[in-house]
């Protein structure tokens, strides 16, 4: 449970700091990955999804997104 809260807080802080830098974060891949991570962890926290598998999935998605090249991470999706 501690790891879920840490992931939620880190995702929220990341999203807030990126929004302060530039307002189009929700249109970029990095913003979508962060939003998906928060939603997955929220669903796991409330019991809609199995906790261990969902936390692992969120970690993998966030890791892949964080290590993607800058041109990919900050590409506008829409």
Secondary structure, 3 states (H helix, E strand, C coil): CHHHHHHHHHHHHHHHHHHHHCCCHHHEHHHHHHHHHHHHHHHHHCCCCCHHHHHHHHHHHHHHHHCCCHHHHCCECC
